[in-house]
């Protein structure tokens, strides 16, 4: 690559205007075609067509937020580590050497299968993954689907 030693920014440093005249040429946003999205329907239209073709107009439909189901999940490994603590706090209870945890009391509505299950847990939740059900059953517990 060729080194440009005599470029204008090197040899016009002693003046206020750096070679662009006296009355503010190259100073404000007029020299770059406007600020922000100015000219998107006018002189930047070819740029819009090439780089942002979906910028204008309406696209699709947004469902009301109260109709969109929000999935809040927890992993079985987390439930396993929290189980004794939940019993001590009174959120979960021990029945026949099994710990019964209602996940909806914790604010969750789905149980995922990450982590290890070492205790016999009876987990109540609206939804489970297959992996979570397998891990809970293999540890001697059961997964109860609650509506």
C-alpha positions in Angstrom: 0.0 0.0 0.0 1.3 3.4 -0.9 1.9 5.9 1.9 0.5 9.3 1.2 2.7 11.8 3.0 1.4 14.9 1.3 -2.3 14.7 2.0 -4.3 17.8 2.8 -4.9 17.0 6.4 -1.1 17.0 7.0 -0.2 20.3 5.3 -3.2 22.5 6.0 -3.2 22.4 9.8 -2.4 26.1 10.3 -5.6 27.5 9.1 -9.2 27.5 10.5 -10.8 26.3 7.3 -8.3 23.7 6.0 -8.8 24.8 2.5 -12.6 24.7 2.4 -13.2 28.4 2.1 -14.3 31.1 4.4 -18.0 30.6 5.0 -18.4 27.2 6.6 -18.2 24.8 3.7 -17.9 21.2 4.8 -19.0 22.2 8.3 -22.6 21.2 9.0 -24.9 18.5 8.0 -25.8 20.0 4.6 -22.7 18.6 3.1 -23.7 15.1 3.9 -27.3 15.2 2.7 -29.0 15.8 6.1 -29.0 14.3 9.6 -30.6 10.9 10.4 -33.1 9.6 8.0 -33.4 12.8 6.0 -33.8 12.2 2.3 -35.0 8.7 2.5 -37.9 9.4 0.2 -35.9 11.8 -1.9 -32.2 11.8 -2.7 -31.4 8.7 -0.7 -34.1 6.6 -2.3 -31.6 4.4 -4.3 -29.9 3.7 -1.0 -33.2 2.7 0.6 -34.0 0.3 -2.3 -30.6 -1.4 -2.0 -29.8 -1.5 1.7 -33.2 -1.1 3.5 -36.0 -2.3 1.3 -38.3 -3.1 4.2 -37.8 0.2 6.0 -41.1 1.8 4.9 -44.6 0.4 5.3 -46.3 -2.0 7.7 -45.2 -5.6 8.0 -47.0 -8.4 9.7 -49.2 -8.4 12.7 -48.4 -8.0 16.4 -50.5 -10.0 18.8 -51.7 -8.3 22.0 -49.2 -9.1 24.8 -51.9 -10.5 27.1 -52.7 -13.2 24.5 -49.1 -14.3 23.9 -48.2 -17.1 26.3 -45.0 -16.3 28.2 -43.0 -19.4 29.1 -41.0 -19.1 32.3 -38.8 -22.2 32.7 -36.6 -23.9 35.3 -34.3 -26.9 34.9 -34.6 -30.1 36.9 -31.0 -29.7 38.1 -31.9 -26.4 39.7 -35.0 -27.9 41.4 -32.8 -30.7 42.7 -30.3 -28.3 44.3 -33.1 -26.1 45.7 -35.3 -28.9 47.0 -34.0 -29.1 50.6 -34.0 -25.3 50.9 -37.6 -25.1 49.6 -38.7 -27.6 52.2 -37.1 -25.5 54.9 -38.9 -22.4 53.7 -42.2 -24.2 53.5 -42.7 -23.8 49.8 -42.2 -27.6 49.2 -43.2 -30.5 51.4 -41.8 -33.9 52.2 -44.2 -36.8 51.7 -43.0 -40.5 52.0 -39.3 -39.7 51.5 -40.2 -37.7 48.3 -40.1 -33.9 48.0 -43.3 -32.4 46.4 -42.5 -29.2 44.5 -45.3 -27.1 42.9 -43.4 -25.2 40.3 -46.2 -22.7 39.8 -45.7 -21.4 43.3 -42.2 -20.5 42.3 -43.5 -18.5 39.3 -42.5 -21.0 36.6 -44.7 -22.9 34.1 -42.3 -25.3 32.4 -39.6 -27.7 33.6 -36.6 -28.4 31.3 -34.2 -31.3 31.5 -30.8 -29.8 32.2 -28.8 -31.0 35.2 -28.7 -34.1 37.4 -31.5 -35.3 39.6 -30.3 -37.1 42.7 -33.4 -36.9 45.0 -36.8 -38.4 44.5 -38.9 -35.4 43.5 -42.6 -35.1 42.8 -42.8 -32.1 40.5 -46.1 -30.4 39.6 -46.0 -28.2 36.5 -48.1 -27.2 33.5 -45.5 -28.4 31.0 -42.4 -30.7 31.0 -39.9 -31.7 28.3 -39.4 -35.4 27.7 -35.9 -35.3 29.0 -37.1 -33.7 32.3 -39.7 -36.4 32.8 -37.1 -39.2 32.1 -34.7 -37.8 34.6 -37.3 -37.3 37.3 -38.6 -40.9 36.9 -35.2 -42.4 36.8 -34.4 -40.8 40.2 -37.5 -42.4 41.7 -39.9 -39.4 41.4 -42.8 -38.5 39.2 -43.8 -35.6 37.0 -47.4 -34.4 37.3 -48.9 -32.2 34.6 -51.2 -29.6 36.2 -53.5 -27.3 34.2 
